Amino acid sequence: MISVELFVLIFAILFVIVLISSAVRILYEYERGVVFRLGRFAGVKGPGLRFIIPLVDRLIKVSLRTVAMDVAPQDIITKDNVSVKVNAVLYFRVVDADKALIEIENYNYATSQLAQTTLRSVLGQSELDDLLAHRDKINQDLQQILDRQTDAWGVKVSNVEVKHIDLPVEMQRAMARQAEAERERRSKVIHAEGEFQASKRLSEAAKIISSEAGALQLRFLQTLTEIAAEKNSTILFPLPLELVKPFLGKLPKAE
């Protein structure tokens, strides 16, 4: 049987081991340890091997890494009374570990709820066209509002991105018709501009041909060359008098 002295010795060794293990904490580079001594804030410890007073101190680890949080889809009515469903992603991190534990009970949950309400508020003040065309500005406004409100919690919101905007089917069809009409309008404008430029060029060419006596004849001969290249068996073309007048002048006059 084990003697009382040996039992006491084993118990004392085990007690010392448990005491030392409870007094030693290892913090990673991305962690900070908030120490509470008898319930009161006693300081923040950095990464490495740290010691606390057993049964007196309590150390809570807080991660300083950036968290990517999905904001649940929100049903929003825009300023122009269009019902849409929008979801987003939020990037934030803890910059003051003590504030994140003391000032707010659950900073992750609080930040998520604040992001949902802010998303509904900001997007509800925007029209649908602005929401689709100026998403970067809306993301920036969301980031600034959230960062300002979470600063008291020791949380830094670095970025907010609106991921998806779900439009009603009727609105999608209307936008498709609008886009098609816009493309048709641009096509007509481009075609009209091309016709206008072509008419200007033709007018300039007509002026040049009318100012030169032989220009029309050269153009006529060029047209004949192009027609002959088509390998047609029979070619009928009018013969302008201006083309044969030089030859008629050289014929001997009848006496």
SVG drawing of the C-alpha trace seen along z (x, -y; Angstrom):
<svg xmlns="http://www.w3.org/2000/svg" viewBox="-43 -74 50 76">
<polyline fill="none" stroke="black" stroke-width="0.4" points="0.0,0.0 1.1,-3.6 2.1,-5.4 0.6,-8.7 3.8,-10.6 4.1,-9.2 0.5,-10.1 1.0,-13.6 4.1,-14.0 2.4,-12.8 -0.6,-15.1 1.8,-18.0 3.6,-17.3 0.4,-17.1 -0.9,-20.3 2.3,-22.1 2.1,-20.9 -1.6,-22.0 -0.7,-25.3 2.2,-26.0 0.1,-24.9 -2.7,-27.3 -0.2,-30.1 1.4,-29.7 -0.2,-30.9 1.1,-30.9 -0.1,-33.7 0.4,-33.6 1.5,-36.6 -2.1,-37.4 -3.5,-37.1 -3.7,-39.4 -4.5,-38.4 -6.8,-40.5 -6.1,-40.0 -8.7,-40.4 -7.5,-40.4 -10.2,-39.6 -12.7,-40.8 -11.0,-44.1 -9.1,-44.9 -5.3,-44.4 -3.8,-44.9 -3.2,-43.4 -0.4,-40.9 1.3,-40.5 2.4,-37.3 4.8,-34.8 5.0,-33.0 3.0,-34.8 2.4,-34.1 -0.6,-34.9 -1.4,-34.5 -3.4,-31.3 -6.9,-31.6 -6.5,-35.4 -6.0,-36.3 -8.1,-35.4 -6.7,-35.7 -9.0,-35.9 -7.5,-35.5 -8.7,-37.9 -7.7,-37.4 -6.6,-40.4 -6.9,-38.8 -9.3,-40.2 -12.7,-38.5 -14.8,-38.1 -18.4,-38.0 -21.4,-37.4 -24.2,-39.9 -27.5,-38.0 -29.7,-39.0 -31.9,-42.0 -35.2,-42.9 -34.9,-46.6 -37.2,-49.1 -35.2,-51.7 -35.9,-55.4 -37.8,-54.9 -40.0,-52.2 -38.4,-49.1 -38.2,-46.0 -34.8,-44.3 -32.9,-41.7 -29.3,-42.6 -26.5,-40.7 -23.0,-41.9 -19.7,-40.8 -18.0,-42.7 -14.3,-42.7 -13.3,-43.8 -10.7,-43.2 -10.1,-44.0 -7.6,-46.8 -8.2,-47.2 -8.6,-43.9 -9.7,-45.4 -12.5,-47.5 -13.7,-44.5 -14.3,-42.6 -15.3,-45.4 -17.4,-47.8 -19.5,-45.1 -20.7,-41.7 -20.3,-39.9 -18.5,-42.1 -19.0,-39.6 -22.8,-39.5 -23.1,-43.2 -21.1,-44.0 -23.2,-41.7 -26.5,-43.2 -25.1,-46.7 -24.1,-45.9 -27.6,-44.6 -29.4,-47.7 -26.9,-50.0 -27.3,-48.1 -31.0,-48.6 -30.7,-52.3 -28.1,-53.3 -29.6,-51.4 -33.1,-52.5 -32.0,-56.1 -30.6,-55.3 -32.4,-54.8 -32.1,-51.6 -30.0,-53.1 -27.5,-54.5 -27.5,-51.2 -26.5,-49.4 -24.2,-52.0 -22.4,-53.5 -21.8,-50.5 -18.3,-51.6 -19.6,-54.8 -22.2,-52.9 -19.6,-50.4 -17.5,-53.4 -20.4,-55.0 -21.3,-51.7 -17.6,-51.3 -17.4,-54.8 -20.7,-54.5 -19.9,-51.1 -16.3,-52.1 -17.4,-55.2 -20.0,-53.3 -17.7,-50.3 -14.8,-52.5 -16.0,-52.6 -15.9,-48.8 -12.2,-48.6 -13.3,-47.2 -12.0,-48.5 -14.2,-47.9 -11.8,-47.9 -14.1,-47.1 -17.7,-46.4 -18.7,-44.9 -22.3,-44.5 -22.2,-41.1 -25.5,-40.5 -28.6,-42.5 -31.6,-40.3 -34.2,-42.2 -37.8,-41.2 -38.5,-39.3 -40.6,-42.2 -37.8,-44.7 -35.3,-42.4 -37.5,-42.3 -38.0,-46.1 -34.3,-46.7 -33.7,-44.2 -36.1,-46.1 -34.5,-49.4 -31.1,-48.1 -32.3,-46.8 -33.9,-50.1 -30.7,-51.9 -28.6,-49.6 -31.0,-50.2 -30.8,-53.9 -27.1,-53.9 -27.1,-51.7 -29.4,-54.3 -27.2,-57.2 -24.1,-55.5 -25.7,-54.6 -27.0,-58.2 -23.5,-59.5 -22.0,-57.2 -24.5,-58.3 -23.8,-61.9 -20.1,-61.5 -20.5,-59.5 -22.7,-62.3 -20.1,-64.9 -17.5,-62.8 -19.7,-62.3 -20.4,-66.1 -16.7,-66.9 -16.0,-64.3 -18.7,-65.8 -17.2,-69.2 -13.8,-67.9 -15.2,-66.0 -17.2,-69.0 -14.2,-71.3 -12.0,-69.1 -12.9,-68.5 -11.3,-65.1 -12.2,-63.8 -15.6,-62.5 -14.2,-60.7 -11.4,-59.1 -14.1,-57.9 -16.2,-56.5 -13.2,-54.5 -12.4,-53.2 -16.0,-52.0 -15.7,-50.2 -12.6,-48.5 -14.4,-47.3 -17.3,-46.0 -15.0,-44.1 -13.4,-42.4 -16.7,-40.7 -16.3,-38.4 -19.7,-39.3 -20.4,-38.1 -22.3,-41.2 -21.8,-44.7 -24.2,-47.6 -23.2,-51.0 -24.0,-54.6 -21.3,-56.4 -21.0,-60.0 -20.5,-62.6 -17.8,-64.2 -15.7,-61.1 -15.8,-61.1 -15.8,-64.8 -12.0,-64.9 -12.0,-62.2 -14.8,-63.9 -12.8,-67.1 -10.0,-65.3 -12.1,-63.8 -11.8,-65.4 -14.7,-67.7 -16.8,-66.8 -16.3,-69.1"/>
</svg>
